[in-house]
Amino acid sequence: MTARVLVADDQSVVREGLVLLLGLLPGIEVVGSAGDGEAALRLVAAERPDVVLMDLRMPRMDGVEATRRIRAEFPDTQVVVLTTYADDESVFAALRAGARGFLTKSADADEIARAVEAVMNGDAQLDPGVQRRLISTVTALQVPPDASAPAAPGRSAPPEPPDAGSRPSPSGEPSSPAAARTAGGRGAAPAGLTPRELEVLRLIARGLSNAEIAAALYVSEATVKTHINNLFAKTGLRDRAQAVAYAYRNGLADPS
C-alpha cells in the first residue's frame, strides 16, 4: 500500500530536500508541500494525505496548532512531527495535539519510512531519545510523596504504600515485573493480559520495534502485531506511547 505524504516545513531547502528524499523511497508518494501550518491545513483538505510530516516552528500557524486542527478535522490523516526541537515542551505539546510520531531532523531515510509505516498501521513511532524522556517523566510522576512529611492540618496521613514487590494491580494480583512473569500461574494478570502479552508489553516499554520483539521472542511480526492488538484492546490503549506509560504506571516494565 502506497502512503500518500504531505511535507510541512517553513525552510525551503529542508522542505525540498524532504520531498526529494521521500520521492526516492518505495511505498511513499509525496502529494504536496507547505511552508506554514495554514498552507498545510489547506493542502490536507484538498489532498487528504495519509500522513503529514510536520515541522513545529512555522509562521502563521505553528506545527502544534496545525496538528491539532488536522487531527480534529481530518482524523484519517496521521501526523509525524519532524523537527529540530526535541525539548519536553515541544514533545508533549505535539503528542497532546494528536501527533502519532516524533522524530528529530537527524533521522535518516529509513527512520522516516518506518515512522510513516508505523502510523499508517495505527502504531506510534518516537525518536529513542524522546521515548526515554517520556519514560522518565512518567516514572517520576509515580514517585510517592515523602512519607516523613507531616500530614496537612485536618487531614489524616496517607496510608503506607504497599511493598514494591507486591504492588496490587487493578485485578488485585501483584504487578511487579517478577509477579507479572508468573501471573498466568497464580491468577488473572492486569486487564486480563496473558503472560505472552505481558512479555510483549515489557518489550514495548524497553523501546523495541515489532521486528525486534519478533526476534527476541522467536515469533513472526504478524504474531507480535496480534499480541499488541489484543493487549491494546484489553487495556484500552491507543498507541505505543500510552503502552509505555501504562507499563511503568502499573509496575509491569522490566527494571533492566
WOJOVEN-V990140 format. One record per backbone hydrogen bond with DSSP energy under -1.0 kcal/mol. CO is the residue of the C=O (numbers start at 1). NH is the residue of the N-H. If there is no record, write none. Layout:
co:nh
CO:NH
CO:NH
//
This chain:
co:nh
3:29
4:50
4:51
5:31
6:53
7:34
8:55
11:15
12:16
13:17
14:18
15:19
16:20
17:21
18:22
19:23
21:24
22:25
25:28
27:3
29:5
32:7
34:9
36:40
37:41
38:42
39:43
40:44
41:45
42:46
43:47
44:48
50:78
51:6
52:80
53:8
54:82
56:58
56:63
59:61
61:37
62:66
63:67
64:68
65:69
66:70
67:71
68:72
69:73
70:74
74:77
78:52
79:100
79:101
80:54
81:103
83:105
87:91
88:92
89:93
90:94
91:95
92:96
93:97
94:99
100:125
101:81
102:127
103:83
104:107
108:112
109:113
110:114
111:115
112:116
113:117
114:118
115:119
116:120
117:121
118:123
119:122
125:102
127:131
128:132
129:133
130:134
131:135
132:136
133:137
134:138
135:139
136:140
137:141
139:142
140:143
146:149
152:155
163:166
167:175
169:172
173:169
176:180
177:181
182:185
183:186
183:187
189:192
190:193
194:198
195:199
196:200
197:201
198:202
199:203
200:204
201:205
202:206
203:208
204:207
209:213
210:214
211:215
212:216
213:217
214:219
220:224
221:225
222:226
223:227
224:228
225:229
226:230
227:231
228:232
229:233
230:234
231:235
232:236
239:243
240:244
241:245
242:246
243:247
244:248
245:249
246:250
247:252
247:253
//
